[in-house]
Amino acid sequence: MTDHITAALRRLPAPRCAYVYDTAALRSRAATLRAALPAGTTLLYAVKANGHPDVIRTLADVCDGLEVASGGELSLAVQAGARRIVFGGPAKTDAELAAAVHAGALLNVESPHELRRLAALGIHADVCLRVNRATTALTGSHSMTGTPTPFGIDETQLPQVLADTPPGLRVIGFHLHAVSNNLDGPAHAAFLTDCLTWAGRTAQRHDLSLRIVNAGGGLGVDYLSDASIDPAPLSSVTVPGNVELILEPGRYLAADAGWYAAEVLDLKTTHGRTFAVLRGGTHHFRLPAAWGYSHPFTVVPIDDWPHPYPRPEVHDTEIDAVGELCTPRDVLTRGQYVPHLRAGDLLLFGRAGAYGWDISHHEFLRHDPPTFVVL
Ligand SMILES: Cc1ncc(COP(=O)(O)O)c(C=O)c1O
C-alpha cells in the first residue's frame, strides 16, 4: 500500500528526509467519514492538524469547510477557498476577531471578556459559545472539558454570561469539543447525542433559538496498530431538524495521508543499545516524543552505496530510532526489531499526516527542513 510513497522517496536526492502527503488518501478518508455521518451534520477539517496549503485545499474541497484557531490559519483557509470557516481558540487578538468576522467566519467565543471585546469592536454577529461542561462524557487524551482548562466558559458561569451577552451579539449555539484521540465509536456517538441533548435543554432554559451544536474533533487513530475509531456508529445519532451538528476532526482526516521518512546516517551501539541516527528527528516529527510512545516504522532499503568506506549495518536486533538533535530526548522509536538495517536505508513512519510537522520545534539546531512531497 505504500509503493507510491516509497517510489516518491527513492526519487529524492540523498540524504533523504521528507514528508509525503497523499491527497487521494485525504479524499478517501473524508469520504469514509462523510458516509458515516448522520443527516444534518456539517464536516469541517481542523487545520491545526496539518496546515500544508495542499492538504488544506484538498480537505476544503471535500469537506464542508475548515476550522481555524489563529489568524495564520484563517488566512490559509481563505486562500484555500473554504466555503465555511469556524474560528475557535482561547487567545484571539482584536485583529484576529475582526479578520474572522470580515472573512465571514463563525466565532466560537471562549469567555465573557471575549464577548465584551467583540462588542467594543462594534461587531454584530451570530456566535457560538464554547462551554467547559461539568463532566466529560468521553475517553481519550487532552481532556478540555469536565476539568480545569483555559478552554471555554465554565458551565456554572453560563447563565450569567448568557444574561450579560452584549446587544448585537446573538448566541446561536454551543461548541463542546471534549478530547483528542477517542478510539471508541459507540462512545463518540453517545457523546454527540449527549451534546445535542444538553445544548437543546440549555437553549430552552435560556430561551435561545438553537441553530448550531459543534461537537469538535477527537476521532482517534491508534498509533501502535492500524486501527482507527469506527465512525459507523455515528450514523445512529439523530440531529434535530432545526439544528446543524458540526464536527471538526483533524487527526482522523489527515493522519493516514502523511508519511515521514528519514535516512539512517549512522548506526552505533553504546552501553548495549543500538541506535539508528537519522537525518531528521523530533524537530520534524515531535508527536511520539510529545505523547511518550514509540512510533512504529518500516525500513525502506536503499541499495545504492556510492562510498569507498564500509557500510554500517545491523542484523536481527532491536534499535532505537533517534534524530540529529543534541538531546537524548530526540527519540522517535525505542526498541523496534529490525531483521536488517544499513546506513543509507530509510525509516518510514506512517500515520504522520496529523500533528507531525505542525507541532514540531523546527528551528532547534537549525538543521535543514525535510522535503515536502505532495502526491
Ligand atoms: C477546538 C478543537 N476542534 C478540533 C480539534 C481537532 O481535534 P482532532 O484532531 O483530535 O480531531 C481540536 C484539537 O485540539 C480542537 O481543540
The ligand as an ORCA input file, in Angstrom:
! r2SCAN-3c Opt
* xyz 0 1
  C     -11.454     23.084     19.263
  C     -10.859     21.947     18.540
  N     -11.500     21.444     17.474
  C     -10.993     20.400     16.770
  C      -9.794     19.821     17.119
  C      -9.272     18.689     16.301
  O      -9.152     17.559     17.081
  P      -8.719     16.155     16.470
  O      -7.547     16.380     15.611
  O      -8.423     15.342     17.679
  O      -9.877     15.635     15.707
  C      -9.100     20.305     18.238
  C      -7.843     19.703     18.665
  O      -7.226     20.032     19.631
  C      -9.650     21.397     18.957
  O      -9.024     21.909     20.022
*
